[in-house]
Amino acid sequence: MKISTDEQEALWAEQIKYHAARYIWKKQDHVVPYRSKKQNWREWWESKYKESYIGYVEKMKQKKGA
């Protein structure tokens, strides 16, 4: 079965969001470099994805069954 372009784009967007969350896990309280406003990585993620970072992490933990 062939996947549509819109479905592929949505899949890629979700994968990028997931991997961005993984990338910042250990440094979530560090300040993002080169930003005009002092923001930590967790705040950056929340402003980019308009969702609670910790809420997203918990949702993914439940989904994975960890």
N, CA, C and O atoms as a Tripos MOL2 file, in Angstrom:
@<TRIPOS>MOLECULE
protein
  264   263    66     0     0
PROTEIN
NO_CHARGES

@<TRIPOS>ATOM
      1 N           0.8390   -1.1830    0.0000 N.3       1 MET1
      2 CA          0.0000    0.0000    0.0000 C.3       1 MET1
      3 C           0.8810    1.2420    0.0000 C.2       1 MET1
      4 O           1.8250    1.3500    0.7820 O.2       1 MET1
      5 N           0.5670    2.1480   -0.8610 N.am      2 LYS2
      6 CA          1.3540    3.3670   -0.9920 C.3       2 LYS2
      7 C           0.8350    4.4310   -0.0250 C.2       2 LYS2
      8 O          -0.3720    4.6130    0.1320 O.2       2 LYS2
      9 N           1.7580    5.1180    0.6090 N.am      3 ILE3
     10 CA          1.4060    6.1740    1.5540 C.3       3 ILE3
     11 C           1.3410    7.5090    0.8080 C.2       3 ILE3
     12 O           2.1790    7.7930   -0.0480 O.2       3 ILE3
     13 N           0.3340    8.3250    1.1430 N.am      4 SER4
     14 CA          0.1820    9.6080    0.4540 C.3       4 SER4
     15 C           1.2480   10.6000    0.9290 C.2       4 SER4
     16 O           1.8810   10.4040    1.9670 O.2       4 SER4
     17 N           1.4270   11.6410    0.1680 N.am      5 THR5
     18 CA          2.4160   12.6650    0.5040 C.3       5 THR5
     19 C           2.0780   13.3330    1.8320 C.2       5 THR5
     20 O           2.9650   13.5670    2.6530 O.2       5 THR5
     21 N           0.8070   13.6410    2.0450 N.am      6 ASP6
     22 CA          0.3940   14.2810    3.3000 C.3       6 ASP6
     23 C           0.6460   13.3640    4.4970 C.2       6 ASP6
     24 O           1.0980   13.8170    5.5490 O.2       6 ASP6
     25 N           0.3540   12.0810    4.3310 N.am      7 GLU7
     26 CA          0.6040   11.1280    5.4100 C.3       7 GLU7
     27 C           2.0920   11.0130    5.6960 C.2       7 GLU7
     28 O           2.4990   10.9200    6.8540 O.2       7 GLU7
     29 N           2.9030   11.0180    4.6510 N.am      8 GLN8
     30 CA          4.3580   10.9380    4.8210 C.3       8 GLN8
     31 C           4.8790   12.1730    5.5440 C.2       8 GLN8
     32 O           5.7220   12.0610    6.4340 O.2       8 GLN8
     33 N           4.3850   13.3460    5.1690 N.am      9 GLU9
     34 CA          4.7990   14.5920    5.8280 C.3       9 GLU9
     35 C           4.4190   14.5750    7.3060 C.2       9 GLU9
     36 O           5.2080   14.9950    8.1520 O.2       9 GLU9
     37 N           3.2170   14.0930    7.6240 N.am     10 ALA10
     38 CA          2.7690   14.0090    9.0140 C.3      10 ALA10
     39 C           3.6390   13.0350    9.8010 C.2      10 ALA10
     40 O           3.9870   13.3000   10.9520 O.2      10 ALA10
     41 N           3.9890   11.9200    9.1900 N.am     11 LEU11
     42 CA          4.8590   10.9410    9.8360 C.3      11 LEU11
     43 C           6.2330   11.5370   10.1230 C.2      11 LEU11
     44 O           6.7720   11.3700   11.2170 O.2      11 LEU11
     45 N           6.7900   12.2230    9.1500 N.am     12 TRP12
     46 CA          8.0950   12.8580    9.3490 C.3      12 TRP12
     47 C           8.0370   13.9280   10.4340 C.2      12 TRP12
     48 O           8.9600   14.0380   11.2410 O.2      12 TRP12
     49 N           6.9670   14.7120   10.4630 N.am     13 ALA13
     50 CA          6.8210   15.7590   11.4810 C.3      13 ALA13
     51 C           6.7760   15.1450   12.8780 C.2      13 ALA13
     52 O           7.3890   15.6690   13.8090 O.2      13 ALA13
     53 N           6.0550   14.0400   13.0250 N.am     14 GLU14
     54 CA          5.9780   13.3690   14.3270 C.3      14 GLU14
     55 C           7.3330   12.7850   14.7170 C.2      14 GLU14
     56 O           7.7110   12.8340   15.8880 O.2      14 GLU14
     57 N           8.0600   12.2370   13.7630 N.am     15 GLN15
     58 CA          9.3870   11.6970   14.0520 C.3      15 GLN15
     59 C          10.3650   12.7960   14.4560 C.2      15 GLN15
     60 O          11.1810   12.5990   15.3560 O.2      15 GLN15
     61 N          10.2910   13.9440   13.8020 N.am     16 ILE16
     62 CA         11.1580   15.0710   14.1570 C.3      16 ILE16
     63 C          10.8480   15.5340   15.5780 C.2      16 ILE16
     64 O          11.7630   15.7940   16.3600 O.2      16 ILE16
     65 N           9.5740   15.6380   15.9110 N.am     17 LYS17
     66 CA          9.1560   16.0500   17.2580 C.3      17 LYS17
     67 C           9.6810   15.0660   18.3030 C.2      17 LYS17
     68 O          10.2110   15.4800   19.3340 O.2      17 LYS17
     69 N           9.5360   13.7800   18.0420 N.am     18 TYR18
     70 CA          9.9960   12.7360   18.9560 C.3      18 TYR18
     71 C          11.5100   12.8110   19.1670 C.2      18 TYR18
     72 O          11.9890   12.7560   20.3000 O.2      18 TYR18
     73 N          12.2470   12.9350   18.0840 N.am     19 HIS19
     74 CA         13.7040   12.9570   18.1990 C.3      19 HIS19
     75 C          14.2120   14.2630   18.7990 C.2      19 HIS19
     76 O          15.2500   14.2700   19.4590 O.2      19 HIS19
     77 N          13.5010   15.3650   18.5820 N.am     20 ALA20
     78 CA         13.8570   16.6200   19.2490 C.3      20 ALA20
     79 C          13.6820   16.4640   20.7570 C.2      20 ALA20
     80 O          14.5100   16.9470   21.5300 O.2      20 ALA20
     81 N          12.6190   15.7990   21.1770 N.am     21 ALA21
     82 CA         12.3890   15.5580   22.6040 C.3      21 ALA21
     83 C          13.4920   14.6790   23.1870 C.2      21 ALA21
     84 O          13.9710   14.9340   24.2920 O.2      21 ALA21
     85 N          13.8900   13.6640   22.4630 N.am     22 ARG22
     86 CA         14.9860   12.8020   22.9350 C.3      22 ARG22
     87 C          16.2990   13.5680   23.0100 C.2      22 ARG22
     88 O          17.0640   13.4040   23.9600 O.2      22 ARG22
     89 N          16.5600   14.4010   22.0120 N.am     23 TYR23
     90 CA         17.8090   15.1540   21.9360 C.3      23 TYR23
     91 C          17.9900   16.0690   23.1440 C.2      23 TYR23
     92 O          19.1020   16.2060   23.6540 O.2      23 TYR23
     93 N          16.9170   16.6890   23.6000 N.am     24 ILE24
     94 CA         17.0650   17.6540   24.6910 C.3      24 ILE24
     95 C          16.8670   17.0510   26.0780 C.2      24 ILE24
     96 O          16.9810   17.7720   27.0690 O.2      24 ILE24
     97 N          16.5750   15.7590   26.1860 N.am     25 TRP25
     98 CA         16.2600   15.1640   27.4790 C.3      25 TRP25
     99 C          17.3280   15.4630   28.5380 C.2      25 TRP25
    100 O          16.9890   15.9150   29.6310 O.2      25 TRP25
    101 N          18.5790   15.2260   28.2440 N.am     26 LYS26
    102 CA         19.6400   15.4130   29.2440 C.3      26 LYS26
    103 C          20.0190   16.8710   29.4420 C.2      26 LYS26
    104 O          20.6360   17.2080   30.4520 O.2      26 LYS26
    105 N          19.6720   17.7330   28.5190 N.am     27 LYS27
    106 CA         20.0640   19.1340   28.6370 C.3      27 LYS27
    107 C          18.8600   20.0710   28.6840 C.2      27 LYS27
    108 O          18.9780   21.2460   28.3370 O.2      27 LYS27
    109 N          17.7210   19.5710   29.1040 N.am     28 GLN28
    110 CA         16.4950   20.3560   29.0620 C.3      28 GLN28
    111 C          16.5380   21.6180   29.9150 C.2      28 GLN28
    112 O          15.8100   22.5680   29.6290 O.2      28 GLN28
    113 N          17.3680   21.6560   30.9510 N.am     29 ASP29
    114 CA         17.4590   22.8420   31.8020 C.3      29 ASP29
    115 C          18.6240   23.7510   31.4350 C.2      29 ASP29
    116 O          18.8210   24.7790   32.0830 O.2      29 ASP29
    117 N          19.3920   23.4050   30.4250 N.am     30 HIS30
    118 CA         20.4890   24.2600   29.9570 C.3      30 HIS30
    119 C          19.9320   25.3510   29.0500 C.2      30 HIS30
    120 O          18.9060   25.1630   28.3960 O.2      30 HIS30
    121 N          20.6060   26.4750   29.0140 N.am     31 VAL31
    122 CA         20.1750   27.5950   28.1800 C.3      31 VAL31
    123 C          20.5000   27.3090   26.7140 C.2      31 VAL31
    124 O          21.5810   26.8240   26.3800 O.2      31 VAL31
    125 N          19.5390   27.6220   25.8550 N.am     32 VAL32
    126 CA         19.7330   27.4600   24.4130 C.3      32 VAL32
    127 C          20.7270   28.5240   23.9490 C.2      32 VAL32
    128 O          20.5080   29.7090   24.2010 O.2      32 VAL32
    129 N          21.8080   28.1380   23.2820 N.am     33 PRO33
    130 CA         22.7780   29.1400   22.8250 C.3      33 PRO33
    131 C          22.2300   29.9670   21.6580 C.2      33 PRO33
    132 O          21.3660   29.5150   20.9070 O.2      33 PRO33
    133 N          22.7430   31.1590   21.5310 N.am     34 TYR34
    134 CA         22.4380   32.0280   20.3930 C.3      34 TYR34
    135 C          20.9650   32.4090   20.2940 C.2      34 TYR34
    136 O          20.4380   32.5530   19.1910 O.2      34 TYR34
    137 N          20.3040   32.5730   21.4190 N.am     35 ARG35
    138 CA         18.9160   33.0300   21.4260 C.3      35 ARG35
    139 C          18.8760   34.4260   22.0290 C.2      35 ARG35
    140 O          19.6100   34.7140   22.9740 O.2      35 ARG35
    141 N          18.0370   35.2840   21.4990 N.am     36 SER36
    142 CA         17.9370   36.6380   22.0290 C.3      36 SER36
    143 C          17.3050   36.6350   23.4180 C.2      36 SER36
    144 O          17.6910   37.4250   24.2780 O.2      36 SER36
    145 N          16.3380   35.7520   23.6370 N.am     37 LYS37
    146 CA         15.7660   35.6340   24.9740 C.3      37 LYS37
    147 C          16.3370   34.3840   25.6310 C.2      37 LYS37
    148 O          16.4800   33.3390   24.9960 O.2      37 LYS37
    149 N          16.6530   34.5080   26.8900 N.am     38 LYS38
    150 CA         17.2300   33.3720   27.6130 C.3      38 LYS38
    151 C          16.1460   32.3210   27.8300 C.2      38 LYS38
    152 O          15.1930   32.5290   28.5800 O.2      38 LYS38
    153 N          16.3150   31.2090   27.1640 N.am     39 GLN39
    154 CA         15.3620   30.1110   27.1980 C.3      39 GLN39
    155 C          16.1230   28.8210   27.4170 C.2      39 GLN39
    156 O          17.1970   28.6240   26.8470 O.2      39 GLN39
    157 N          15.5680   27.9320   28.2480 N.am     40 ASN40
    158 CA         16.2030   26.6210   28.3320 C.3      40 ASN40
    159 C          15.6140   25.7320   27.2370 C.2      40 ASN40
    160 O          14.6470   26.0960   26.5670 O.2      40 ASN40
    161 N          16.2170   24.5700   27.0770 N.am     41 TRP41
    162 CA         15.8000   23.6970   25.9770 C.3      41 TRP41
    163 C          14.3540   23.2520   26.1260 C.2      41 TRP41
    164 O          13.6550   23.1370   25.1190 O.2      41 TRP41
    165 N          13.8750   22.9950   27.3420 N.am     42 ARG42
    166 CA         12.4860   22.5830   27.5490 C.3      42 ARG42
    167 C          11.5300   23.6890   27.0910 C.2      42 ARG42
    168 O          10.5340   23.4110   26.4240 O.2      42 ARG42
    169 N          11.8310   24.9310   27.4470 N.am     43 GLU43
    170 CA         11.0000   26.0590   27.0200 C.3      43 GLU43
    171 C          11.0250   26.2150   25.4990 C.2      43 GLU43
    172 O          10.0070   26.5240   24.8800 O.2      43 GLU43
    173 N          12.1920   25.9980   24.9100 N.am     44 TRP44
    174 CA         12.3020   26.0630   23.4500 C.3      44 TRP44
    175 C          11.3880   25.0300   22.8060 C.2      44 TRP44
    176 O          10.6520   25.3500   21.8720 O.2      44 TRP44
    177 N          11.4280   23.7840   23.3000 N.am     45 TRP45
    178 CA         10.6110   22.7040   22.7520 C.3      45 TRP45
    179 C           9.1240   23.0440   22.8870 C.2      45 TRP45
    180 O           8.3490   22.8630   21.9480 O.2      45 TRP45
    181 N           8.7410   23.5360   24.0630 N.am     46 GLU46
    182 CA          7.3370   23.8710   24.2970 C.3      46 GLU46
    183 C           6.8710   25.0160   23.4010 C.2      46 GLU46
    184 O           5.7310   25.0040   22.9360 O.2      46 GLU46
    185 N           7.7290   26.0020   23.1520 N.am     47 SER47
    186 CA          7.3320   27.1060   22.2770 C.3      47 SER47
    187 C           7.2660   26.6510   20.8150 C.2      47 SER47
    188 O           6.4450   27.1530   20.0470 O.2      47 SER47
    189 N           8.1130   25.7170   20.4360 N.am     48 LYS48
    190 CA          8.1060   25.2230   19.0520 C.3      48 LYS48
    191 C           6.9070   24.3180   18.7760 C.2      48 LYS48
    192 O           6.2720   24.4390   17.7290 O.2      48 LYS48
    193 N           6.5910   23.4150   19.7000 N.am     49 TYR49
    194 CA          5.5530   22.4130   19.4610 C.3      49 TYR49
    195 C           4.2290   22.7080   20.1600 C.2      49 TYR49
    196 O           3.2720   21.9520   19.9940 O.2      49 TYR49
    197 N           4.1520   23.7920   20.9400 N.am     50 LYS50
    198 CA          2.9040   24.2170   21.6030 C.3      50 LYS50
    199 C           2.2820   23.0950   22.4370 C.2      50 LYS50
    200 O           1.0690   22.8870   22.4250 O.2      50 LYS50
    201 N           3.1410   22.3840   23.1550 N.am     51 GLU51
    202 CA          2.7090   21.2660   23.9920 C.3      51 GLU51
    203 C           3.6630   21.1710   25.1710 C.2      51 GLU51
    204 O           4.8380   21.5200   25.0560 O.2      51 GLU51
    205 N           3.1630   20.7030   26.2970 N.am     52 SER52
    206 CA          4.0110   20.5220   27.4690 C.3      52 SER52
    207 C           5.0600   19.4470   27.1800 C.2      52 SER52
    208 O           4.7280   18.3500   26.7320 O.2      52 SER52
    209 N           6.3200   19.7720   27.4380 N.am     53 TYR53
    210 CA          7.4010   18.8160   27.1840 C.3      53 TYR53
    211 C           7.2540   17.5860   28.0740 C.2      53 TYR53
    212 O           7.3070   16.4530   27.5960 O.2      53 TYR53
    213 N           7.0700   17.8180   29.3690 N.am     54 ILE54
    214 CA          6.9480   16.6960   30.3040 C.3      54 ILE54
    215 C           5.7040   15.8630   29.9740 C.2      54 ILE54
    216 O           5.7410   14.6350   30.0550 O.2      54 ILE54
    217 N           4.6130   16.5230   29.6070 N.am     55 GLY55
    218 CA          3.4060   15.7990   29.2000 C.3      55 GLY55
    219 C           3.6580   14.9210   27.9870 C.2      55 GLY55
    220 O           3.1850   13.7870   27.9270 O.2      55 GLY55
    221 N           4.4020   15.4420   27.0230 N.am     56 TYR56
    222 CA          4.7310   14.6690   25.8200 C.3      56 TYR56
    223 C           5.6140   13.4720   26.1790 C.2      56 TYR56
    224 O           5.4000   12.3660   25.6830 O.2      56 TYR56
    225 N           6.5970   13.6970   27.0350 N.am     57 VAL57
    226 CA          7.4920   12.6090   27.4470 C.3      57 VAL57
    227 C           6.6900   11.5070   28.1400 C.2      57 VAL57
    228 O           6.8940   10.3240   27.8660 O.2      57 VAL57
    229 N           5.7840   11.8910   29.0320 N.am     58 GLU58
    230 CA          4.9640   10.8950   29.7260 C.3      58 GLU58
    231 C           4.0760   10.1320   28.7400 C.2      58 GLU58
    232 O           3.9080    8.9180   28.8610 O.2      58 GLU58
    233 N           3.5150   10.8420   27.7760 N.am     59 LYS59
    234 CA          2.6710   10.1990   26.7610 C.3      59 LYS59
    235 C           3.4740    9.1770   25.9580 C.2      59 LYS59
    236 O           2.9820    8.0850   25.6740 O.2      59 LYS59
    237 N           4.6970    9.5240   25.5970 N.am     60 MET60
    238 CA          5.5390    8.6110   24.8260 C.3      60 MET60
    239 C           5.9840    7.4150   25.6760 C.2      60 MET60
    240 O           6.1120    6.3010   25.1680 O.2      60 MET60
    241 N           6.2180    7.6530   26.9710 N.am     61 LYS61
    242 CA          6.5690    6.5380   27.8630 C.3      61 LYS61
    243 C           5.4260    5.5320   27.9320 C.2      61 LYS61
    244 O           5.6500    4.3240   27.8610 O.2      61 LYS61
    245 N           4.2040    6.0330   28.0700 N.am     62 GLN62
    246 CA          3.0410    5.1440   28.1290 C.3      62 GLN62
    247 C           2.8480    4.4110   26.8030 C.2      62 GLN62
    248 O           2.5200    3.2250   26.7790 O.2      62 GLN62
    249 N           3.0550    5.1270   25.7140 N.am     63 LYS63
    250 CA          2.8980    4.5200   24.3910 C.3      63 LYS63
    251 C           3.9170    3.4050   24.1700 C.2      63 LYS63
    252 O           3.6110    2.3720   23.5750 O.2      63 LYS63
    253 N           5.1310    3.6370   24.6610 N.am     64 LYS64
    254 CA          6.1940    2.6480   24.4990 C.3      64 LYS64
    255 C           6.0450    1.4990   25.4950 C.2      64 LYS64
    256 O           6.5640    0.4060   25.2700 O.2      64 LYS64
    257 N           5.3360    1.7500   26.5960 N.am     65 GLY65
    258 CA          5.1510    0.7170   27.6020 C.3      65 GLY65
    259 C           6.2850    0.6370   28.5950 C.2      65 GLY65
    260 O           6.4960   -0.4020   29.2200 O.2      65 GLY65
    261 N           7.0210    1.7280   28.7460 N.am     66 ALA66
    262 CA          8.1650    1.7480   29.6700 C.3      66 ALA66
    263 C           7.7200    2.0070   31.0840 C.2      66 ALA66
    264 O           8.5490    2.0570   31.9930 O.2      66 ALA66
@<TRIPOS>BOND
     1     1     2 1
     2     2     3 1
     3     3     4 2
     4     3     5 am
     5     5     6 1
     6     6     7 1
     7     7     8 2
     8     7     9 am
     9     9    10 1
    10    10    11 1
    11    11    12 2
    12    11    13 am
    13    13    14 1
    14    14    15 1
    15    15    16 2
    16    15    17 am
    17    17    18 1
    18    18    19 1
    19    19    20 2
    20    19    21 am
    21    21    22 1
    22    22    23 1
    23    23    24 2
    24    23    25 am
    25    25    26 1
    26    26    27 1
    27    27    28 2
    28    27    29 am
    29    29    30 1
    30    30    31 1
    31    31    32 2
    32    31    33 am
    33    33    34 1
    34    34    35 1
    35    35    36 2
    36    35    37 am
    37    37    38 1
    38    38    39 1
    39    39    40 2
    40    39    41 am
    41    41    42 1
    42    42    43 1
    43    43    44 2
    44    43    45 am
    45    45    46 1
    46    46    47 1
    47    47    48 2
    48    47    49 am
    49    49    50 1
    50    50    51 1
    51    51    52 2
    52    51    53 am
    53    53    54 1
    54    54    55 1
    55    55    56 2
    56    55    57 am
    57    57    58 1
    58    58    59 1
    59    59    60 2
    60    59    61 am
    61    61    62 1
    62    62    63 1
    63    63    64 2
    64    63    65 am
    65    65    66 1
    66    66    67 1
    67    67    68 2
    68    67    69 am
    69    69    70 1
    70    70    71 1
    71    71    72 2
    72    71    73 am
    73    73    74 1
    74    74    75 1
    75    75    76 2
    76    75    77 am
    77    77    78 1
    78    78    79 1
    79    79    80 2
    80    79    81 am
    81    81    82 1
    82    82    83 1
    83    83    84 2
    84    83    85 am
    85    85    86 1
    86    86    87 1
    87    87    88 2
    88    87    89 am
    89    89    90 1
    90    90    91 1
    91    91    92 2
    92    91    93 am
    93    93    94 1
    94    94    95 1
    95    95    96 2
    96    95    97 am
    97    97    98 1
    98    98    99 1
    99    99   100 2
   100    99   101 am
   101   101   102 1
   102   102   103 1
   103   103   104 2
   104   103   105 am
   105   105   106 1
   106   106   107 1
   107   107   108 2
   108   107   109 am
   109   109   110 1
   110   110   111 1
   111   111   112 2
   112   111   113 am
   113   113   114 1
   114   114   115 1
   115   115   116 2
   116   115   117 am
   117   117   118 1
   118   118   119 1
   119   119   120 2
   120   119   121 am
   121   121   122 1
   122   122   123 1
   123   123   124 2
   124   123   125 am
   125   125   126 1
   126   126   127 1
   127   127   128 2
   128   127   129 am
   129   129   130 1
   130   130   131 1
   131   131   132 2
   132   131   133 am
   133   133   134 1
   134   134   135 1
   135   135   136 2
   136   135   137 am
   137   137   138 1
   138   138   139 1
   139   139   140 2
   140   139   141 am
   141   141   142 1
   142   142   143 1
   143   143   144 2
   144   143   145 am
   145   145   146 1
   146   146   147 1
   147   147   148 2
   148   147   149 am
   149   149   150 1
   150   150   151 1
   151   151   152 2
   152   151   153 am
   153   153   154 1
   154   154   155 1
   155   155   156 2
   156   155   157 am
   157   157   158 1
   158   158   159 1
   159   159   160 2
   160   159   161 am
   161   161   162 1
   162   162   163 1
   163   163   164 2
   164   163   165 am
   165   165   166 1
   166   166   167 1
   167   167   168 2
   168   167   169 am
   169   169   170 1
   170   170   171 1
   171   171   172 2
   172   171   173 am
   173   173   174 1
   174   174   175 1
   175   175   176 2
   176   175   177 am
   177   177   178 1
   178   178   179 1
   179   179   180 2
   180   179   181 am
   181   181   182 1
   182   182   183 1
   183   183   184 2
   184   183   185 am
   185   185   186 1
   186   186   187 1
   187   187   188 2
   188   187   189 am
   189   189   190 1
   190   190   191 1
   191   191   192 2
   192   191   193 am
   193   193   194 1
   194   194   195 1
   195   195   196 2
   196   195   197 am
   197   197   198 1
   198   198   199 1
   199   199   200 2
   200   199   201 am
   201   201   202 1
   202   202   203 1
   203   203   204 2
   204   203   205 am
   205   205   206 1
   206   206   207 1
   207   207   208 2
   208   207   209 am
   209   209   210 1
   210   210   211 1
   211   211   212 2
   212   211   213 am
   213   213   214 1
   214   214   215 1
   215   215   216 2
   216   215   217 am
   217   217   218 1
   218   218   219 1
   219   219   220 2
   220   219   221 am
   221   221   222 1
   222   222   223 1
   223   223   224 2
   224   223   225 am
   225   225   226 1
   226   226   227 1
   227   227   228 2
   228   227   229 am
   229   229   230 1
   230   230   231 1
   231   231   232 2
   232   231   233 am
   233   233   234 1
   234   234   235 1
   235   235   236 2
   236   235   237 am
   237   237   238 1
   238   238   239 1
   239   239   240 2
   240   239   241 am
   241   241   242 1
   242   242   243 1
   243   243   244 2
   244   243   245 am
   245   245   246 1
   246   246   247 1
   247   247   248 2
   248   247   249 am
   249   249   250 1
   250   250   251 1
   251   251   252 2
   252   251   253 am
   253   253   254 1
   254   254   255 1
   255   255   256 2
   256   255   257 am
   257   257   258 1
   258   258   259 1
   259   259   260 2
   260   259   261 am
   261   261   262 1
   262   262   263 1
   263   263   264 2
@<TRIPOS>SUBSTRUCTURE
     1 MET1         2 RESIDUE 1 A MET
     2 LYS2         6 RESIDUE 1 A LYS
     3 ILE3        10 RESIDUE 1 A ILE
     4 SER4        14 RESIDUE 1 A SER
     5 THR5        18 RESIDUE 1 A THR
     6 ASP6        22 RESIDUE 1 A ASP
     7 GLU7        26 RESIDUE 1 A GLU
     8 GLN8        30 RESIDUE 1 A GLN
     9 GLU9        34 RESIDUE 1 A GLU
    10 ALA10       38 RESIDUE 1 A ALA
    11 LEU11       42 RESIDUE 1 A LEU
    12 TRP12       46 RESIDUE 1 A TRP
    13 ALA13       50 RESIDUE 1 A ALA
    14 GLU14       54 RESIDUE 1 A GLU
    15 GLN15       58 RESIDUE 1 A GLN
    16 ILE16       62 RESIDUE 1 A ILE
    17 LYS17       66 RESIDUE 1 A LYS
    18 TYR18       70 RESIDUE 1 A TYR
    19 HIS19       74 RESIDUE 1 A HIS
    20 ALA20       78 RESIDUE 1 A ALA
    21 ALA21       82 RESIDUE 1 A ALA
    22 ARG22       86 RESIDUE 1 A ARG
    23 TYR23       90 RESIDUE 1 A TYR
    24 ILE24       94 RESIDUE 1 A ILE
    25 TRP25       98 RESIDUE 1 A TRP
    26 LYS26      102 RESIDUE 1 A LYS
    27 LYS27      106 RESIDUE 1 A LYS
    28 GLN28      110 RESIDUE 1 A GLN
    29 ASP29      114 RESIDUE 1 A ASP
    30 HIS30      118 RESIDUE 1 A HIS
    31 VAL31      122 RESIDUE 1 A VAL
    32 VAL32      126 RESIDUE 1 A VAL
    33 PRO33      130 RESIDUE 1 A PRO
    34 TYR34      134 RESIDUE 1 A TYR
    35 ARG35      138 RESIDUE 1 A ARG
    36 SER36      142 RESIDUE 1 A SER
    37 LYS37      146 RESIDUE 1 A LYS
    38 LYS38      150 RESIDUE 1 A LYS
    39 GLN39      154 RESIDUE 1 A GLN
    40 ASN40      158 RESIDUE 1 A ASN
    41 TRP41      162 RESIDUE 1 A TRP
    42 ARG42      166 RESIDUE 1 A ARG
    43 GLU43      170 RESIDUE 1 A GLU
    44 TRP44      174 RESIDUE 1 A TRP
    45 TRP45      178 RESIDUE 1 A TRP
    46 GLU46      182 RESIDUE 1 A GLU
    47 SER47      186 RESIDUE 1 A SER
    48 LYS48      190 RESIDUE 1 A LYS
    49 TYR49      194 RESIDUE 1 A TYR
    50 LYS50      198 RESIDUE 1 A LYS
    51 GLU51      202 RESIDUE 1 A GLU
    52 SER52      206 RESIDUE 1 A SER
    53 TYR53      210 RESIDUE 1 A TYR
    54 ILE54      214 RESIDUE 1 A ILE
    55 GLY55      218 RESIDUE 1 A GLY
    56 TYR56      222 RESIDUE 1 A TYR
    57 VAL57      226 RESIDUE 1 A VAL
    58 GLU58      230 RESIDUE 1 A GLU
    59 LYS59      234 RESIDUE 1 A LYS
    60 MET60      238 RESIDUE 1 A MET
    61 LYS61      242 RESIDUE 1 A LYS
    62 GLN62      246 RESIDUE 1 A GLN
    63 LYS63      250 RESIDUE 1 A LYS
    64 LYS64      254 RESIDUE 1 A LYS
    65 GLY65      258 RESIDUE 1 A GLY
    66 ALA66      262 RESIDUE 1 A ALA
